[in-house]
Amino acid sequence: MKWIACELHTHTFHSDGRQSLLELARGAADLGFDCIALTDHNTMSGLAEREAAESATGITIIPGMEWTTFYGHMVTVGLQQFVDWRQADIRGIGSGAAEVRKHGGAAGMAHPFRIGSPICTGCYWEFEVENWQDLDYIEVWSGTFAPVKADNRRAFAFWTDRLNEGVRIAATSGRDWHEQVATEEPISVTYLGLEDETAPIDREAVRSLKAGRAVVTIGPLVTLEARSDGIAYGIGEAIPAARSGRLHVRVAVDSTVRAGKWEPPAGKCKLVLMGNTGTVAEQTLERLNGSVDAFSFTVPDRDLRWLRAELWGEIRGVRTMIAFTNAIYLD
Amino acid sequence: MLLDIEKEVTPADSRSHHRYAFKLERPYAGLRIRFEYAPKILEDRERAAELIRRSIERYVEPERREPALERAEQFQPLRNLITVSIDDSREHRGACHRQDPVQELYLSERKASPGLTKGAIPAGTWTVTLSFHAIVTERCTYRLKVWADEAEGDFQ
């Protein structure tokens, strides 16, 4: 499995961004990203510069568009053609999301709890979601130093509530990146796990996103694997119902990724295995020292419906979540 | 001129679209669109403060409302936002989602304004859609003009 560093929410001057696609791709490369999704508001015209920007920077650019509607913003990535956002109706986003998926795309809620109209038009998600299976993901971390922001904490809790209800939906980050300005604030990365490394990266990345094979972080890459009856299950996968009663869980914390591009947490960190039953296991990490560290746990799987790993630590004097994996589900 | 429309809208028009169709009897080299609206900003700060307060009450969790209200000034000034999108007789030709209250847009085989997709200007029915994301001023007047050009060189 190859994990690639992605920025899934970006804009250029084709909508209200203040950068060209080439400037955006260069900025992404400088920050250690492998891949970006271009998600201009309601247009895909910026993709005309895709090939040139990709070959100049080595960055993979996934086509996309942010549905900037009156009742919510929906990020769509991986689709090869325009799907009309103007039909969106507050009573349901399902048909729009279905159309996006029909054209090969993945659909996600963008910054669902950002303040809405008229301060930020349509920014707060007001669409009714009749069937959560219509959507592929929720952008739970928006902007820079995302985990400490109240709107994002609310989105993260909202996602957890959906998992607890039995919904299987991914969580991602997106900077909503409009211009090349230097920031001292930690930058979020969504790592997508490519199963088929020979396939075109953009398509494989979207496939990973749809499968929930995603890890979100402002620092190290944290991955999760659970073994049940000798079979290994990865992030986004589901463990069948007939089980032995115990899961052997392995969490790897890779601090070698994007070396020098993120600030190590001060002091000790805490690795938490979280599920619908609450904290399942914990482990203290003395420090993140630029290596790959693996941790094993054996946990009972009774009553467990989903499981994720979270890394907590101190960044800029704030105790915060640093990274989380998407869930492994239990049937 | 293919379209020349002047119209006034009010806050009741927020979250709606106005669609204007025009017909090209034959293909052209280019199309020019001028769209403008005014005012852009809600100058009445008291009225704006009231709208901001309502937004905070609607969108912010109860426990965070008080600090949000204390910082409500950061959301001033409130602005009208109308965006333009275009469809030709066959396909969608893009949207210009930005804050500029005056937009001079063009479309041709070889060039297009940011947000729009370059390509042939075919005969048939075209549509300009105006999307009223927010109208915060008591009244807002917009003007939409569309011309067809015989030669690409007309717009540089």
Contacts between the chains, C-beta under 8 A, distances in Angstrom:
chain1	res1	chain2	res2	distance
A	12	B	114	7.8
A	13	B	114	5.0
A	14	B	94	8.0
A	14	B	114	4.6
A	14	B	115	5.0
A	15	B	95	7.7
A	15	B	96	7.8
A	15	B	97	4.5
A	15	B	98	6.3
A	15	B	115	6.3
A	16	B	97	6.1
A	16	B	98	4.4
A	16	B	99	6.4
A	40	B	97	7.5
A	40	B	115	7.6
A	41	B	95	7.3
A	41	B	97	3.7
A	42	B	83	7.2
A	42	B	85	6.6
A	42	B	95	4.0
A	42	B	97	5.0
A	43	B	85	8.0
A	43	B	94	4.6
A	43	B	95	4.7
A	43	B	96	7.5
A	43	B	97	6.8
A	43	B	115	4.7
A	43	B	116	7.6
A	44	B	94	7.6
A	44	B	117	7.8
A	45	B	94	4.7
A	45	B	112	6.9
A	45	B	114	6.9
A	45	B	115	5.6
A	45	B	116	5.9
A	45	B	117	4.9
A	46	B	114	7.7
A	48	B	117	7.7
A	48	B	118	7.6
A	68	B	97	5.7
A	68	B	133	7.8
A	70	B	14	7.7
A	70	B	15	3.8
A	70	B	131	7.9
A	70	B	133	6.4
A	71	B	15	7.6
A	82	B	91	7.8
A	82	B	92	4.8
A	84	B	92	6.8
A	86	B	17	6.1
A	86	B	85	7.0
A	86	B	129	6.3
A	86	B	131	6.9
A	113	B	59	7.5
A	115	B	55	6.0
A	115	B	56	7.1
A	115	B	59	4.8
A	115	B	60	6.6
A	115	B	68	7.9
A	115	B	75	7.7
A	116	B	55	6.4
A	116	B	58	7.0
A	116	B	59	4.8
A	117	B	14	7.2
A	117	B	15	7.5
A	117	B	55	7.1
A	117	B	133	7.2
A	117	B	134	5.3
A	118	B	14	7.3
A	118	B	51	6.1
A	118	B	55	6.9
A	118	B	78	5.4
A	118	B	79	7.8
A	118	B	81	8.0
A	118	B	134	3.9
A	118	B	136	4.9
A	119	B	52	6.4
A	119	B	55	5.1
A	119	B	75	4.8
A	119	B	78	7.1
A	121	B	81	5.4
A	121	B	133	3.9
A	121	B	134	4.7
A	122	B	133	6.4
A	124	B	59	4.8
A	150	B	61	7.8
A	150	B	64	5.8
A	154	B	61	6.5
